[in-house]
Amino acid sequence: APGATAANPPATPGTTPATTPATTPPAALDLTGHPAVRRVLQTLAVHHVVPEVVTLPDAVRTAAAAASALGITPAEIANSLIFRAHAPDGTVSPMLILTSGAHKVDLVKVADLVDDVDHLDRADADFVLEATGFTIGGVAPVGHRRQVRTLVDVSLSRYRHVWAAAGHSHTVFRTTYEELLRVTGGHAIEVA
């Protein structure tokens, strides 16, 4: 590949390392074979989406960290947040809210806007893993272990592209607001 050297190897097809430290072997940067990332890519493929997965040199567990690594604003990050949705009958189910990284979700507002939800609270790491199959920091918009009701922050529509986790805390992919609505079956909502 043009410009490839031992310290700057060519990118693996389908992945783009944000940086390639000279001490890291190129194979360590390709996480497309990771089971969680594969699950995301397989789910997206069903929807005829073949994203470019970007592997970041460090784990990005917050929107601010992801934005910094990508050279964008936190508002352009589609943060995948899992909440515990409490129904009036007392049942609890997972709810995914894809929100702009610039927003804090107003749990009272969202519960008021969503049918069959009495209130929402933050999910712990075990609940997130059980519901989605992803660890916090790598929760993707798709590829969950089971169906998860999804809401998509309308403020993401302001951006031509947004970035979402790709199943691992080191991976992200570029998408659009419209594509997120389509591939998740989510509902547009104002969350802040």
N, C-alpha and C positions, 0 to 999 in steps of 0.2 A: 504494500500500500504506500502511496506517496507520503513521505515524511516519517515513515515507520522506522524506528530504531529499537535497540534493545531496551532503552529507557522509555520509549514512546511507541509501544506496539500498536498494530491496527486494532480497531474495535471489533469485537465479535459481532457478526450480523445479528440484528435485532436488539442489540444493547449498545449503549453509549456511555462509557465511563466519564464522569464529570471531570475527573483528573486521574492520571495514572502515575502514582508514586513509583519511583525507580526501584524501591524495595519490595513492591507488591507484584507477585507474578500475575500475568494477564488472566490466567484461568480463575484466580480468586475473585476477579471483578465480574465474571459472568454468573449471575444468579438466576438466569432464566430456567435452570434445571431444578431450582429449589421447589419442593412440592407446593408450597403456598403460592409462589409466583406462577408456577405452571397452572394451578387451579384458576388463577385470575386470567391468564392468557387464554386458557381453554374456554372459559365463560365468555370472554370478549369475542373470541372467534365465532361462537354461536351467533353472535349479533353482527357478524361481518366486520369486526374491528380488529385490526392488527396493529397494535401500538408499538412504538419504539420504547422499550424499557430503558430508563436511565439508571445506572448504578452509581450511587454516591459513595464517596470515600469513607464517610462516617455515618453512623446511624442517625436518622432524623426523626425524632419522636415528637417534635412540635412543628407547627406551621412556620414559626419564625426560623427554626433551624433548616427546614426544607427550603424556604424562600431564600435564605442566605446562601445555601449551597447551590441553588439554581440561578442566583442573580436576579431574582424577581421580588415582588412585594408579597407579604403574607396574605394579602387579599386574593392573590391568584392561586392560592393553595386550596384545594377542595378537601378540607379536613373531614375525615371519616370518624364520627363520634357515635359510640353506642350508648344508648340510654335504656334504663328499665322503664317500660311503659306499664303503668298500673291501670287496669280497666276497672270500671265501677263494680264489677262482680268480684274483684279481688285478685284476678289472675294477673300475672306479670309476664310480659313478653319483651323481646329485644326490639329496639327501634334504632335504625341508623339515620343519623342526620348528617348530610353532606353540607357543610357550612364553609363559608369563606373563612380563611385563617385570620382575618381581621375582626371577626365577630365572636362574641360570647353568646351562646344560645340562651335565650330567655325561656326557661323551662315552663313558667306559668303561661306565657303567651302561647307557646307551641301547644301545650295541653289544652288550652281554651280553643284553639283553632282546629284540633284534630278530633274527629268523632271517636267515640269509645275509649277515650283516654281520660282518666280522672286526674292523674298527675304523672310526672316524669322525675326520675332521679338518675344520677350518674351511675354507670355500671362499673363494678370492680374488674380487675384483670381476669379473674377466673370466669366470670359471667361473659366477658367479651370473647375469651378463647372458646368457651363452650358453644356460644351462639354462632360465632363466625368461623372458627378455625384459625384465626389470626391472633397474634399477640399485639398488644397496644404498641403503636408506632408503625405497624405494618398493615393495619386494617384497611382493606381495599373496598371500593364501592360494590364490587361483585365477587363471586367465587366463594360465598359463605357456605358453611356446612348445611344450613337450612335456610328456608325463606325468611328474610328479614324485611319488615315493613320499612320503607325508605322515604325520607323527605329530602328535598334538594333546595337549598337556600337560593332564593331568586337573585340575590346580589351577585352570584357567580355569573349571571347572564351579562354582566357589564364587560366581561373580558372575552377576547377572541379565543384564547386558550386558557385552561386551568390545568393544574397538576394534581394528581391523586396518587396515593400509595398503591404499590403494585404487589402487595402481599408480604413484603419483607421490609424491615426498618431501613434498609439501604437502597430500596428500589422505588421509583416513581414512574408514572407515565403521563404524557400530555393528552388531554382530551378537551371536550367542550361542554358547556352547560347543557346544550341540547342532547348531546351524546350521553351524558350522565343520566338525564331523564329517561332516555330510550332504553339504555342497557340495564338500568336498575328497576325500571317500571315505577320509578319514584314519582312523587307529587311535589309540584312547586309550592313553596311556602316561604313567607317572611319569618325568619327565625330570631332576629335581634330587635 
